[in-house]
Amino acid sequence: MSLRESIRSGRAQYVTLWLLAGVSFVLAATNTAVFGLEQSTLLLFTSVFAAVTAEYTDSRNCPSRESSS
């Protein structure tokens, strides 16, 4: 699969969002402050990244959204 096909399929964005959610969760679980962000902010980022990833997956699988674009 070429880079263009990978970007068009959305696989790279999906993996990136899950990696960001995972990294922010690990940092929050170990109570590691990064760039001045505390545990509560990192947990918020974790939930946002996971929610965006779930919505991203649902929108790719929903036929009504594909026809409207």
VMD Tcl script that builds the backbone (N, CA, C; Angstrom):
set m [mol new atoms 207]
animate dup $m
set s [atomselect $m all]
$s set {name element resname resid chain x y z} {
  {N N MET 1 A 0.851 -1.173 0.000}
  {CA C MET 1 A 0.000 0.000 0.000}
  {C C MET 1 A 0.893 1.231 0.000}
  {N N SER 2 A 0.644 2.137 -0.936}
  {CA C SER 2 A 1.441 3.354 -1.020}
  {C C SER 2 A 1.028 4.335 0.082}
  {N N LEU 3 A 1.853 5.343 0.280}
  {CA C LEU 3 A 1.561 6.348 1.298}
  {C C LEU 3 A 0.256 7.071 0.981}
  {N N ARG 4 A 0.036 7.396 -0.278}
  {CA C ARG 4 A -1.189 8.095 -0.674}
  {C C ARG 4 A -2.426 7.242 -0.366}
  {N N GLU 5 A -2.383 5.952 -0.661}
  {CA C GLU 5 A -3.511 5.065 -0.373}
  {C C GLU 5 A -3.732 4.927 1.125}
  {N N SER 6 A -2.634 4.876 1.881}
  {CA C SER 6 A -2.745 4.771 3.332}
  {C C SER 6 A -3.400 5.999 3.934}
  {N N ILE 7 A -3.022 7.176 3.457}
  {CA C ILE 7 A -3.614 8.420 3.953}
  {C C ILE 7 A -5.078 8.501 3.547}
  {N N ARG 8 A -5.373 8.129 2.326}
  {CA C ARG 8 A -6.748 8.192 1.839}
  {C C ARG 8 A -7.653 7.216 2.607}
  {N N SER 9 A -7.117 6.060 2.985}
  {CA C SER 9 A -7.922 5.080 3.712}
  {C C SER 9 A -8.160 5.498 5.158}
  {N N GLY 10 A -7.331 6.391 5.690}
  {CA C GLY 10 A -7.502 6.857 7.058}
  {C C GLY 10 A -6.805 6.002 8.093}
  {N N ARG 11 A -6.099 4.977 7.663}
  {CA C ARG 11 A -5.428 4.081 8.602}
  {C C ARG 11 A -4.390 4.821 9.447}
  {N N ALA 12 A -3.618 5.703 8.838}
  {CA C ALA 12 A -2.576 6.434 9.570}
  {C C ALA 12 A -3.181 7.319 10.656}
  {N N GLN 13 A -4.270 8.001 10.336}
  {CA C GLN 13 A -4.917 8.864 11.325}
  {C C GLN 13 A -5.483 8.042 12.472}
  {N N TYR 14 A -6.081 6.910 12.142}
  {CA C TYR 14 A -6.662 6.033 13.155}
  {C C TYR 14 A -5.588 5.539 14.120}
  {N N VAL 15 A -4.493 5.064 13.584}
  {CA C VAL 15 A -3.393 4.558 14.420}
  {C C VAL 15 A -2.799 5.687 15.252}
  {N N THR 16 A -2.624 6.855 14.654}
  {CA C THR 16 A -2.061 7.993 15.379}
  {C C THR 16 A -2.937 8.411 16.554}
  {N N LEU 17 A -4.245 8.448 16.343}
  {CA C LEU 17 A -5.149 8.821 17.433}
  {C C LEU 17 A -5.085 7.819 18.579}
  {N N TRP 18 A -5.053 6.519 18.276}
  {CA C TRP 18 A -4.948 5.519 19.331}
  {C C TRP 18 A -3.601 5.600 20.045}
  {N N LEU 19 A -2.531 5.867 19.306}
  {CA C LEU 19 A -1.223 6.022 19.954}
  {C C LEU 19 A -1.210 7.226 20.898}
  {N N LEU 20 A -1.798 8.336 20.476}
  {CA C LEU 20 A -1.876 9.506 21.346}
  {C C LEU 20 A -2.695 9.215 22.599}
  {N N ALA 21 A -3.798 8.479 22.435}
  {CA C ALA 21 A -4.606 8.106 23.593}
  {C C ALA 21 A -3.813 7.210 24.530}
  {N N GLY 22 A -3.102 6.251 23.973}
  {CA C GLY 22 A -2.305 5.333 24.793}
  {C C GLY 22 A -1.174 6.024 25.522}
  {N N VAL 23 A -0.463 6.887 24.826}
  {CA C VAL 23 A 0.658 7.596 25.450}
  {C C VAL 23 A 0.161 8.519 26.552}
  {N N SER 24 A -0.908 9.244 26.295}
  {CA C SER 24 A -1.407 10.144 27.339}
  {C C SER 24 A -1.933 9.362 28.534}
  {N N PHE 25 A -2.514 8.173 28.299}
  {CA C PHE 25 A -2.972 7.349 29.420}
  {C C PHE 25 A -1.792 6.850 30.251}
  {N N VAL 26 A -0.752 6.378 29.595}
  {CA C VAL 26 A 0.422 5.878 30.328}
  {C C VAL 26 A 1.059 7.004 31.136}
  {N N LEU 27 A 1.170 8.179 30.541}
  {CA C LEU 27 A 1.740 9.312 31.279}
  {C C LEU 27 A 0.868 9.684 32.475}
  {N N ALA 28 A -0.449 9.630 32.311}
  {CA C ALA 28 A -1.346 9.946 33.427}
  {C C ALA 28 A -1.271 8.865 34.499}
  {N N ALA 29 A -1.198 7.605 34.085}
  {CA C ALA 29 A -1.150 6.499 35.051}
  {C C ALA 29 A 0.127 6.527 35.880}
  {N N THR 30 A 1.222 6.965 35.278}
  {CA C THR 30 A 2.482 7.040 36.011}
  {C C THR 30 A 2.675 8.397 36.685}
  {N N ASN 31 A 1.669 9.280 36.544}
  {CA C ASN 31 A 1.695 10.607 37.150}
  {C C ASN 31 A 2.924 11.404 36.710}
  {N N THR 32 A 3.213 11.330 35.412}
  {CA C THR 32 A 4.342 12.045 34.829}
  {C C THR 32 A 3.842 13.324 34.179}
  {N N ALA 33 A 4.357 14.446 34.641}
  {CA C ALA 33 A 3.969 15.739 34.055}
  {C C ALA 33 A 4.821 15.984 32.815}
  {N N VAL 34 A 4.153 16.288 31.702}
  {CA C VAL 34 A 4.852 16.563 30.447}
  {C C VAL 34 A 4.403 17.929 29.958}
  {N N PHE 35 A 5.357 18.798 29.653}
  {CA C PHE 35 A 5.076 20.155 29.188}
  {C C PHE 35 A 4.142 20.889 30.145}
  {N N GLY 36 A 4.243 20.593 31.427}
  {CA C GLY 36 A 3.428 21.261 32.431}
  {C C GLY 36 A 2.011 20.711 32.547}
  {N N LEU 37 A 1.693 19.647 31.811}
  {CA C LEU 37 A 0.356 19.048 31.882}
  {C C LEU 37 A 0.314 18.043 33.026}
  {N N GLU 38 A -0.654 18.203 33.886}
  {CA C GLU 38 A -0.773 17.324 35.037}
  {C C GLU 38 A -1.637 16.114 34.706}
  {N N GLN 39 A -1.796 15.232 35.686}
  {CA C GLN 39 A -2.505 13.976 35.503}
  {C C GLN 39 A -3.941 14.178 35.017}
  {N N SER 40 A -4.653 15.115 35.592}
  {CA C SER 40 A -6.050 15.324 35.198}
  {C C SER 40 A -6.167 15.784 33.737}
  {N N THR 41 A -5.247 16.623 33.307}
  {CA C THR 41 A -5.265 17.081 31.915}
  {C C THR 41 A -4.916 15.943 30.963}
  {N N LEU 42 A -3.957 15.115 31.351}
  {CA C LEU 42 A -3.594 13.976 30.519}
  {C C LEU 42 A -4.743 12.976 30.411}
  {N N LEU 43 A -5.486 12.792 31.501}
  {CA C LEU 43 A -6.655 11.904 31.441}
  {C C LEU 43 A -7.738 12.491 30.544}
  {N N LEU 44 A -7.875 13.793 30.562}
  {CA C LEU 44 A -8.821 14.456 29.662}
  {C C LEU 44 A -8.403 14.241 28.209}
  {N N PHE 45 A -7.117 14.410 27.923}
  {CA C PHE 45 A -6.619 14.155 26.573}
  {C C PHE 45 A -6.868 12.704 26.158}
  {N N THR 46 A -6.670 11.776 27.086}
  {CA C THR 46 A -6.914 10.364 26.786}
  {C C THR 46 A -8.355 10.148 26.361}
  {N N SER 47 A -9.288 10.695 27.104}
  {CA C SER 47 A -10.698 10.498 26.769}
  {C C SER 47 A -11.062 11.189 25.453}
  {N N VAL 48 A -10.485 12.340 25.193}
  {CA C VAL 48 A -10.771 13.048 23.941}
  {C C VAL 48 A -10.227 12.268 22.746}
  {N N PHE 49 A -8.990 11.819 22.831}
  {CA C PHE 49 A -8.402 11.052 21.724}
  {C C PHE 49 A -9.172 9.760 21.488}
  {N N ALA 50 A -9.575 9.070 22.558}
  {CA C ALA 50 A -10.331 7.828 22.396}
  {C C ALA 50 A -11.710 8.102 21.803}
  {N N ALA 51 A -12.359 9.171 22.231}
  {CA C ALA 51 A -13.681 9.510 21.693}
  {C C ALA 51 A -13.596 9.904 20.217}
  {N N VAL 52 A -12.591 10.677 19.863}
  {CA C VAL 52 A -12.416 11.070 18.468}
  {C C VAL 52 A -12.137 9.847 17.611}
  {N N THR 53 A -11.339 8.926 18.120}
  {CA C THR 53 A -11.044 7.708 17.380}
  {C C THR 53 A -12.303 6.881 17.184}
  {N N ALA 54 A -13.115 6.756 18.210}
  {CA C ALA 54 A -14.360 5.993 18.098}
  {C C ALA 54 A -15.305 6.659 17.103}
  {N N GLU 55 A -15.426 7.963 17.146}
  {CA C GLU 55 A -16.280 8.681 16.201}
  {C C GLU 55 A -15.721 8.567 14.792}
  {N N TYR 56 A -14.412 8.635 14.657}
  {CA C TYR 56 A -13.765 8.503 13.357}
  {C C TYR 56 A -14.070 7.135 12.758}
  {N N THR 57 A -14.015 6.090 13.562}
  {CA C THR 57 A -14.312 4.745 13.098}
  {C C THR 57 A -15.782 4.626 12.704}
  {N N ASP 58 A -16.687 5.172 13.506}
  {CA C ASP 58 A -18.118 5.097 13.211}
  {C C ASP 58 A -18.462 5.847 11.938}
  {N N SER 59 A -17.849 7.003 11.730}
  {CA C SER 59 A -18.178 7.791 10.538}
  {C C SER 59 A -17.667 7.114 9.278}
  {N N ARG 60 A -16.594 6.341 9.378}
  {CA C ARG 60 A -16.092 5.634 8.214}
  {C C ARG 60 A -16.988 4.455 7.863}
  {N N ASN 61 A -17.684 3.903 8.842}
  {CA C ASN 61 A -18.523 2.736 8.605}
  {C C ASN 61 A -19.973 3.078 8.341}
  {N N CYS 62 A -20.346 4.329 8.476}
  {CA C CYS 62 A -21.747 4.736 8.334}
  {C C CYS 62 A -22.040 5.083 6.881}
  {N N PRO 63 A -22.919 4.333 6.212}
  {CA C PRO 63 A -23.185 4.595 4.801}
  {C C PRO 63 A -23.833 5.958 4.540}
  {N N SER 64 A -24.624 6.466 5.478}
  {CA C SER 64 A -25.294 7.748 5.259}
  {C C SER 64 A -24.283 8.889 5.223}
  {N N ARG 65 A -23.219 8.802 5.984}
  {CA C ARG 65 A -22.207 9.865 5.973}
  {C C ARG 65 A -21.358 9.794 4.707}
  {N N GLU 66 A -21.160 8.600 4.174}
  {CA C GLU 66 A -20.369 8.472 2.957}
  {C C GLU 66 A -21.112 9.084 1.770}
  {N N SER 67 A -22.417 8.932 1.740}
  {CA C SER 67 A -23.166 9.457 0.613}
  {C C SER 67 A -23.296 10.976 0.661}
  {N N SER 68 A -23.165 11.574 1.851}
  {CA C SER 68 A -23.310 13.017 1.968}
  {C C SER 68 A -22.024 13.756 1.649}
  {N N SER 69 A -20.878 13.049 1.587}
  {CA C SER 69 A -19.628 13.747 1.306}
  {C C SER 69 A -19.292 13.837 -0.138}
}
mol reanalyze $m
mol bondsrecalc $m
mol representation Tube
mol addrep $m
